[in-house]
Amino acid sequence: VSDMDSRASDFCCLQVEVCQNPTSTARTTAVTECVQRFLQHSNKTVFGDICLTEFEDEFLTQHVQSVSICDTDLVLGCGGNKPAVSLADAQLDIHVFQLHEDDGPAAETIDEQEEEISAASHWLLPSAEFQGLWNNLIYDMNVKEKLLQYATTTLLFSDRNVDGNIVSWNRVILLHGPPGTGKTSLCKALAQKLCIRFSK
């Protein structure tokens, strides 16, 4: 591993999303510790996003569906010359979640002139219906990465009670484009992603 690659391992924090089996009753802390041990002792080097679904560890096989190292573009940069990152040296931010296996969204309706009109749909997040949606959305520019960074920063500012008079930021995101370009899908995928990231 080159000096540049080892420096990348030293400074990056990789996002790890762990999908726990829906029937598992294992504590989140136990799953987190087991996944951390598994990744840091695996001697794996990553160059981008990966998803692991098979494990030698009996506990992981029983309680975990998948372990995904994701959104590495935010850490390693976009393009073909990403540095290699050793999982043994990298800082891991592990997010454990269970998917809601529901029968679709709940509908909210309004009564207008003796007719019910659908006003909104509600999903329990993270939803099995949205699983994998983020990865399936492909855009010309790094819209997803910028939007995720923006939404994460905004939520952190709000959580830390940052004074809007000192640090100002736009609280509105406007997605525009013709029908069928993925605006609604992007909103659903972003909501799922943020639910997983802020579930701790």
C-alpha positions in Angstrom: 0.0 0.0 0.0 1.4 3.4 -1.0 2.0 6.3 1.3 -1.1 8.0 -0.2 -3.2 5.0 0.4 -2.1 4.6 4.0 -2.9 8.3 4.6 -6.4 7.7 3.2 -6.9 4.9 5.7 -5.7 7.2 8.5 -8.1 10.0 7.9 -11.3 8.5 6.4 -14.4 7.5 8.2 -16.3 4.8 6.3 -20.1 4.6 6.6 -21.2 1.0 7.2 -24.9 0.1 7.0 -25.8 -3.2 8.6 -29.2 -4.7 7.7 -30.2 -6.9 10.6 -32.5 -9.8 10.0 -36.2 -8.9 10.6 -36.6 -11.9 13.0 -33.4 -11.1 14.9 -33.7 -10.0 18.6 -30.0 -9.4 19.1 -29.1 -6.0 20.7 -27.8 -3.3 18.3 -24.7 -2.9 20.4 -23.9 -6.7 20.1 -24.3 -6.6 16.3 -22.2 -3.4 16.0 -19.4 -4.9 18.0 -19.4 -8.1 16.0 -19.5 -6.3 12.7 -16.6 -4.0 13.8 -14.5 -7.1 14.8 -15.4 -8.8 11.5 -14.4 -5.9 9.3 -11.2 -4.9 11.1 -9.9 -8.5 11.2 -10.9 -9.3 7.6 -7.7 -7.8 6.1 -9.9 -6.4 3.3 -8.9 -3.3 1.3 -11.7 -1.3 -0.3 -11.6 0.9 -3.4 -15.3 1.8 -3.4 -18.7 0.6 -2.2 -19.1 -3.0 -1.3 -21.9 -5.2 0.0 -21.2 -8.4 2.0 -23.9 -11.0 2.4 -22.0 -14.2 3.4 -20.2 -14.5 6.7 -18.1 -17.2 8.4 -19.1 -15.9 11.8 -22.1 -17.8 13.2 -23.5 -14.8 15.0 -23.5 -12.6 11.8 -25.0 -15.4 9.7 -27.8 -15.8 12.2 -28.6 -12.1 12.8 -27.4 -10.1 9.7 -28.7 -9.9 6.2 -26.0 -7.6 4.7 -23.1 -5.4 5.6 -22.6 -2.5 3.2 -19.7 -0.1 3.0 -21.3 2.7 1.2 -21.1 6.3 -0.1 -17.3 6.0 -0.4 -17.4 8.8 -3.0 -18.0 11.3 -0.2 -14.8 10.1 1.5 -12.5 8.9 -1.3 -13.7 11.2 -4.1 -15.3 10.5 -7.4 -13.5 9.1 -10.4 -11.3 6.2 -11.3 -8.3 6.9 -9.1 -9.7 6.3 -5.6 -7.1 5.4 -3.0 -7.3 2.0 -1.4 -8.5 1.9 2.2 -7.6 -0.8 4.6 -10.5 -1.7 6.8 -8.1 -2.6 9.6 -6.9 1.0 9.8 -10.1 3.0 8.8 -12.5 4.5 11.2 -15.9 2.8 10.8 -19.2 4.5 11.5 -21.6 1.6 11.8 -25.4 1.9 11.5 -27.5 -1.1 12.4 -31.1 -1.2 11.2 -34.1 -3.5 10.7 -36.4 -3.1 7.7 -40.1 -2.7 8.2 -41.9 -5.4 6.2 -45.2 -3.6 5.8 -47.9 -3.9 3.1 -47.2 -0.6 1.5 -47.9 3.0 2.6 -50.7 4.2 4.8 -52.8 6.8 3.0 -53.9 10.1 4.4 -57.1 11.5 2.8 -59.1 14.7 2.8 -62.8 15.0 2.3 -63.8 17.4 -0.4 -67.4 17.6 -1.7 -68.3 14.1 -0.5 -65.2 12.6 -2.2 -62.1 11.3 -0.5 -58.9 12.6 -2.1 -55.5 11.1 -1.3 -53.4 13.8 0.3 -50.3 11.9 1.4 -48.7 8.5 1.8 -46.8 7.4 4.9 -44.2 4.7 5.2 -42.5 3.3 8.3 -38.8 3.8 7.7 -36.5 2.1 7.1 -38.8 0.3 4.7 -38.2 -2.9 2.8 -39.9 -1.3 -0.2 -37.1 1.3 -0.4 -34.1 -1.0 0.2 -31.6 -0.7 -2.6 -33.3 2.3 -4.1 -30.4 4.7 -3.3 -27.9 2.5 -5.2 -30.2 2.1 -8.2 -30.5 5.8 -8.8 -27.9 7.0 -11.3 -27.5 10.6 -12.3 -25.1 12.4 -14.6 -23.7 14.6 -11.8 -23.0 13.6 -8.2 -26.5 14.9 -7.1 -27.0 12.1 -4.6 -23.7 12.8 -2.8 -24.3 16.5 -2.7 -27.9 16.1 -1.5 -26.8 13.6 1.2 -24.1 16.0 2.5 -26.4 18.9 2.5 -29.2 17.1 4.3 -26.8 15.6 6.9 -25.2 19.0 7.6 -28.6 20.6 7.9 -29.9 18.0 10.4 -26.7 18.3 12.4 -27.0 22.1 12.6 -30.6 21.7 13.8 -29.6 19.0 16.3 -26.8 21.2 17.7 -29.1 24.3 17.9 -26.8 26.3 15.6 -27.9 29.9 15.6 -29.3 30.8 12.2 -28.2 34.4 12.6 -24.5 33.3 12.9 -24.5 30.4 10.4 -27.2 30.8 7.8 -28.2 28.1 5.3 -31.0 27.5 3.0 -33.6 25.1 4.5 -35.4 24.4 1.2 -34.4 21.9 -1.6 -36.1 22.3 -4.9 -35.9 19.3 -7.3 -37.1 20.1 -10.8 -37.3 18.3 -14.0 -39.8 16.5 -16.3 -41.9 13.6 -15.0 -40.0 10.3 -14.7 -36.6 11.7 -14.0 -36.4 10.3 -10.5 -37.3 13.2 -8.2 -39.8 11.2 -6.1 -37.5 8.2 -6.0 -34.6 10.4 -4.9 -36.7 11.8 -2.0 -37.7 8.3 -0.9 -34.2 7.0 -1.1 -32.8 10.1 0.8 -35.4 9.7 3.6 -34.4 6.0 3.9 -30.7 6.9 4.0 -31.1 9.6 6.6 -33.3 7.3 8.8 -30.6 4.7 8.8 -27.8 7.3 9.4 -29.6 9.0 12.3 -31.1 6.0 14.0 -28.5 5.9 16.8 
